[in-house]
Amino acid sequence: MIIDFHTHIFPPEVRDNREEYIRRDTTFAEMYSDPRAQIATAEDLLASMERAGVDISVALGFAWQEHDLIVRHNEYLFEAAAQSDGVLIPFTSINMLDPRAEREIDRCAADGVRGVGELRPDNQGWKLAGEAGERLAALARRHNLILMFHVTEPEGHEYPGRSGCDMEVFSAFAARNSDLRIIGAHLGGDLYRRQPDPPNVYVDTAAQVFLYREAAAETAMRAVPPGRLLFASDAPLIRQVRQIDEIRSVFHDPEERAAILGGN
């Protein structure tokens, strides 16, 4: 079984009215002002999965600043998941600055959400190291939720949407909350090459072919214990089939490959 742990889908109205949402949200404007930046719907993702042979995808929303946009996006994710017969697994978006955030997580948890993410505290203006981060951890415990963060690597080239969560802040949060299941997107900002093995942290390969090229990509992925690495494409930014091919080119052991592509 192949599981893509990191994809993004949007309601069709966001795709069809891109300029409105560019005006409303600075992070969305940074990432999607370029008309070449793809905005995928659930139908687009399902078609990609069929082409690439992906069995299940975790469907993420967006770290909107406005609570109402978050709620609408969450509802779309749940609708898409319900119509997919279990092929799409929704994660909820949230802005911990908003006083309604806890109620929204409670609502989504009651509807069966499995996790929260992709979390971008730096973009939304709340502190993972502060009270908001501790409230988030408490909510994850209450509902047994996975937390996924966009982790920014300390060095590297600039790209739209690079900031999200500082790697050292992310690592400290994970250490304080070692009982939680925590995912560092984008290889956790190259976490495993920089710090001792964090026992509760998984990292995913989302956009790896864009962030870590050629020999650096293989080095970065091999630094992660095979049992802690999750296949993820960041589709539609990276085609699912391309990221699968990248993993197969690096990991030749059948057991390691099977674990990364779905077992983990």
Secondary structure, 3 states (H helix, E strand, C coil): CCEEEEEECCCHHHHHCHHHHHHHCHHHHHHHCCCCCCCCCHHHHHHHHHHHCCCEEEEECCCCCCHHHHHHHHHHHHHHHHHCCCCEEEEECCCCCCCCHHHHHHHHHHCCCCEEEEECHHHHCCCCCCHHHHHHHHHHHHHCCEEEEECECCCCCCCCCCCCCEHHHHHHHHHHCCCCCEEEHHHHHHHHHCCCCCCCEEEECCCHHHHCCHHHHHHHHHCCCHHHEECCCCECCCCHHHHHHHHHHHCCCHHHHHHHHHHC
